[in-house]
Amino acid sequence: MPVSPIPHEAVRAVVVVGSARDGRLAPDIARWLADQTDGRDDLVTDVVDLADALLPATLDAGDPRTAALRPRLAAADAFVFIVPEYNRSVPGPLKTLIDSFNEEWQAKPVGFVGYGLGMAGGVRAVEHLRQIFAEFHCVGLKDTVGFPRVLEHYDAEGRFPADAEAAAAAAKVMLDQLVWWGRVLRDAKKLRPYGA
Ligand SMILES: Cc1cc2nc3c(=O)[nH]c(=O)nc-3n(C[C@H](O)[C@H](O)[C@H](O)COP(=O)(O)O)c2cc1C
């Protein structure tokens, strides 16, 4: 499928929804993040949901699912990972998705939205992702968005997140950084291809 053109100055970000589990909370977080990105004219998003993009653990580059995802990731100027914490790290299928590609990630900014049940839920998953993306010469954004004790971020009516104002402010900081780095690295790579 061809990747559609976007306004000149806008940054194209792939948002990866990092859980594929039955009964997952990930769609709530993804919906909220879409609300934060939709109103921005400096950002165009393409959502890759792990539930639709489970890739073979054999890292078969010729697998049709892997091949279908490749141009979407390659076209991105930036990435945002919505990542739940599983056993103090990232979900296995998400690691497989990351391991299935290489140049597609390279020298791009990566933002993080982490969550988990525990007090530090999401923090360790995000920090592991940051280490992983160092391998691809990526810029891991300093400011992250976090929903530790994620169940406490639902209000009495089940709306997420309960403190919408604080969450939106955190998202704005992260997305502003994503756009800045996305533009700068895209422009720099046009001038001088990344040669690591
Ligand atoms: C296999 C597994 C391991 C988990 N390990 C942790 C953990 O180490 N720390 C934590 O805070 N929450 C942990 N949790 C709780 C998840 O972060 C929480 O259930 C979250 O909702 C998972 O995201 P999802 O519902 O979108 O899959 C774990 C959940 C699962 C399924």
The ligand as a MOL file (V3000), in Angstrom:
LIG
                    3D

  0  0  0     0  0            999 V3000
M  V30 BEGIN CTAB
M  V30 COUNTS 31 33 0 0 0
M  V30 BEGIN ATOM
M  V30 1 C 2.8820 -11.2580 31.7310 0
M  V30 2 C 2.6050 -10.0170 32.5220 0
M  V30 3 C 3.5990 -9.4750 33.3150 0
M  V30 4 C 3.3710 -8.2840 34.0180 0
M  V30 5 N 4.3840 -7.7230 34.7180 0
M  V30 6 C 4.2250 -6.4910 35.2750 0
M  V30 7 C 5.3190 -5.8090 35.8810 0
M  V30 8 O 6.4310 -6.2930 35.9310 0
M  V30 9 N 5.0990 -4.5750 36.4070 0
M  V30 10 C 3.8520 -3.9740 36.3610 0
M  V30 11 O 3.7070 -2.8620 36.8490 0
M  V30 12 N 2.7920 -4.6080 35.7760 0
M  V30 13 C 2.9590 -5.8340 35.2390 0
M  V30 14 N 1.9090 -6.4630 34.6110 0
M  V30 15 C 0.6330 -5.7850 34.5500 0
M  V30 16 C 0.4380 -5.0820 33.2170 0
M  V30 17 O 1.3500 -4.0320 33.0160 0
M  V30 18 C -0.9910 -4.5830 33.1260 0
M  V30 19 O -1.8550 -5.7060 33.2080 0
M  V30 20 C -1.2710 -3.8200 31.8430 0
M  V30 21 O -2.6470 -3.5630 31.7650 0
M  V30 22 C -0.8430 -4.6330 30.6370 0
M  V30 23 O -1.1500 -3.9550 29.4590 0
M  V30 24 P -2.2830 -4.5210 28.4680 0
M  V30 25 O -3.5270 -4.6770 29.3470 0
M  V30 26 O -2.4850 -3.4610 27.4400 0
M  V30 27 O -1.7740 -5.8100 27.9500 0
M  V30 28 C 2.1010 -7.6520 33.9350 0
M  V30 29 C 1.0970 -8.2330 33.1510 0
M  V30 30 C 1.3450 -9.3900 32.4380 0
M  V30 31 C 0.2500 -9.9490 31.5370 0
M  V30 END ATOM
M  V30 BEGIN BOND
M  V30 1 1 1 2
M  V30 2 1 2 3
M  V30 3 2 2 30
M  V30 4 2 3 4
M  V30 5 1 4 5
M  V30 6 1 4 28
M  V30 7 2 5 6
M  V30 8 1 6 7
M  V30 9 1 6 13
M  V30 10 2 7 8
M  V30 11 1 7 9
M  V30 12 1 9 10
M  V30 13 2 10 11
M  V30 14 1 10 12
M  V30 15 2 12 13
M  V30 16 1 13 14
M  V30 17 1 14 15
M  V30 18 1 14 28
M  V30 19 1 15 16
M  V30 20 1 16 17
M  V30 21 1 16 18
M  V30 22 1 18 19
M  V30 23 1 18 20
M  V30 24 1 20 21
M  V30 25 1 20 22
M  V30 26 1 22 23
M  V30 27 1 23 24
M  V30 28 2 24 25
M  V30 29 1 24 26
M  V30 30 1 24 27
M  V30 31 2 28 29
M  V30 32 1 29 30
M  V30 33 1 30 31
M  V30 END BOND
M  V30 END CTAB
M  END
